[in-house]
Amino acid sequence: MRRRRWLVAVTVAVVAAVGVTIGVRSLLHEVNPPPPACRVGNGPEALYLDTEQAANATTITAVAHRMGLPHHAVTIALATVLQESKMHNVPYGDRDSVGLFQQRPSQGWGTPAQLLTPSYAAEAFYRHLVKVNGWQQLPVALAAQSVQHSADGSGYAAWVEEARAIARALTGEVTGEFSCRFASGARPAPARLAALADTELGHGELQGAGQQADSWLVAQWLVGHAYQLGISSVTVRGHRWQRGDFGWAADSAAGDKPAWVLGRR
């Protein structure tokens, strides 16, 4: 049987009992909202991420954009972290490995604190990647192994399909295929949002995205960080995302550049 494409433990319990009315089911849904989650794609082939994974994936994508790297670099990086850490920023690993990419301070990648900063870890990965001869033409798994030098580099190939789907959605190569759903996020943090955007996307990018793909990339970055930064809605290119449900809806009032609303309720 084909391997299920669920990436994380986003568990939805469906309880069907004889005699339970639609009204009761609706009430249970309201009392027990689904857990925070993010989705790439639609239908049965959709991929689900938890909110930490989503933030990390959009960070990895944003750093590649800031560095002027092509989408292939994002796919390589995402396949790497899916194998190394399942896209979680873990403070442990084999020997002294830490973080998304399981980079080792003893091998000159940086201090533990630096490597546990997703944007730093992503940039460190990309700086090693661009030194690999002909990396742009290499298969994803081979390029990842050329950077990581893993004892068993075969694992990266298992994640290529998922990594490519996430990269296409987050870079703006396809639009409206990434969204998150949650009832209430963190307290709005406008100063943190601005500082994080400058670090990850680049100074001024949050306000100045102009090309369609770039504006969608920024919008998806906002959605990916919405739960942590208290963002309740995002608009871009005639579309609106709101935190209460998956997907993007048409909105004639939405401008071309990304805009967002902060608020917990």
N, C-alpha and C positions, 0 to 999 in steps of 0.2 A: 504494500500500500504506500502510496506517495507520502512522503514525510509532511506532516501538517505544518503549515506555515505560521503557526503562532510563535512569537518571539519571546514572550514574557508571560508571567503568571497573572494575567488579567482574567479573573474567574467570574463568570456570570452563572449563577445558580438559577435554574428554571424549575420551579416546583409546580407540577400539574396534579391536582387532586380532583376526583370526581365530585361534582356539586359545588365547586368554588365558582362564584359568579364573577362576571367581568368587572363589576363594581368593586369587589373585594380585591381582585388582582390589581386594579388601578390604584386602590388605596395603599396596597403594599408597595407598589412602585413609588408612590409619593413619599411614604414613610422611610423606605429604604432605597435611596437613589443608587444607581450603579456606581461602582468605584471610579475614581479618575482614571482616564485612559486616553490614548491617542491612536489614530488609525491612519494607515497609508493605503490608498486605494479603496475600492468599493466591492460589495458582494462577498461571496464565499472565499475569494482569493485575497481579501484584504489582510494586511499585516497589522498586528496590534502591539503597541509599545506602552510601557508605563510612563509616567510623566518625567521621571529622571532620564530614562532612555531617550525620550523625545527631545528634551533639552540638550542632552549630549550630542545627539545626531545633528541638531540644527547648529550647534556650536562648531562641530567638525566641518559642516558645510560652509558656515560663515567664514571660518578661518581660511579655507581654500579660496573663497571668493576674494577675501582681503589680499591674499598673496598672488592673485591673478592666475590661479591654477585651473585647468580644465576639469570637467565633470568626471573624467576617468580617475582623477586623483581622489575625488570624494568617494567613489565606489571602492577604490582600493582601501582607503582609510576605514570606511564603514565595515567592509568585510573583515578587516583586521580586528577591530574592536568587538565585532560580534563573536569572533573566535576567542579572543583573549580574555574578555571580561563580560561578554553578553551585553555590552554597552553600558555597564555600570562603573562608576568611578570608585573602585574598591581600594582600600588602603593596605592591601596585602597581596601576596602572590608567591610564585616560586622564587626561593632565595630572597633577594631584596626587590623584586619586581612590584610595582604599584601602579594604580591608575587604569585608565581606559585601555591603554595600549600595552600595559604591563612592562613599562620601561624601567630600566635598572639604573639607579643613581651610581652604582659602582662602575658602570660602563660608560659614564660620562653623559648621560642623557639630561641630567639636571638634579636638583635637590628633591627629596621626597615632597616637600611643599609645592615646588614648581610642577612636578609631575602629577600631583593631585589637583592641579588647576587645569580643567579641560582645554581651555584655549592654548595654554602653554604646551600641553602634551600633544595637541593636534599640530601645532606649528613645528614642534620638534620632529614629529613623524614626517611631515611634508618636507622639511629641510633635508632629511636623510633620503627621502624618496627621489627628490629632483637630482640627487647625485648619482642615482643608478643609471647607468648607460642605457639609453633607449627605453626608459620606463614607460613612455607614452604608448608604445606599441606592445608592451608586455601583457600577457594575460594577467588578470587581477590577482590570482593566487600567487603567481610567480613574482610579481612586483611586490606583494606584501611580504613574501618570504625573503626577498632581496633586502628588505629593510630590517625585518625582525630577526632573521637568522635563528628561527625557532629550531629546536631539536627535532621536531616533526612538523614540517611545513605543509603537510597534506590537508590540515584542517581548514585552511582559508578557502579552499575550493568549495566547501559545503555551503558557504554563505554568499556566494557571488550573486545568485538570483535575487535574494532578499536585499543585499546591499545595493544592487543596481536599481531596484524598484524604489528604495528609499531615496537614493541619490536623485533619481529623475523627479520625484515629487518635491524634494527640498530645494533643488537648484532652480526650479522654475522651468525645467525642460518640459514637464507637463504641469498643468495648473489645477488648483482646487482639489488635489488628491491627498492632502494631508490636513488633518484637523484633530482637535482634542475635545473631550467632553468631561466636565466636572461641575459639581454643584457650587462650590465655593473654594476659591484658592487662598493664597497667602494675602497678607495685608499689602495693599498697593505700595510699591516702592519706586517712585519715579526717578529718584537720584540714582539708585542702583541700576535701574533699567538703562538710563542714559550712559552711565559709566561702562556697563557690560557691553552695550552696543558699540561704543567707541573701541573697546578692546577687541571684540570678536569680529564685528563687521568692518570696522575702520571708522576713523573720525568723520562725522558728518553723514555717513551712509544712511543712518536711520531716517534722516529728513530728506536726503537728496536722491534716493533711488529713482531713476528715470526710465530706463529700458524695461520692457515688459518682464523679461526673465529676472532682472535684478529686483524689480519691485515685488514680484512674487517671492523671491528668495528672502527678502527682508520681512515680508508679511508672514511667511512660514516660520521665520526665526521668532517673531513676536508670538505666534501661536504656540510654538514649541516651548517658550519660556513663560507662557501665560499663567500657568498654575503657580509657579514660584514667585512671579513678580506682581500678581494681583491684576492681571489684564482680563477684562470681561468680554471684550469684542475687538475685532480687527476688520478694517475694510481696505480693499485694494481693487483697482481695475473693474469697478462695477459689481463687486462681490462683497459679501459680509459673512464673517464667522462669528458665532456667539458661543459662549462656553457651555451652554445647556445641552448641546447636541452635536453630533458629528456632522461634518459637511459644510459647504459654503452655499449661501443663497444669493440669488441675483438681487442687487440693490442699485437702483438708478441714481441714488444720491452719493454713492461711493466714488471717490476720485481715483485717478490713476496711481497716485503715490500712497503708500501705506499710511493708515491712521489707526489709532487705537484709543480705547476707553479703559480707564482704570476703575476698579470697584469690586468689592467683595460680594455685594448683594445686588 
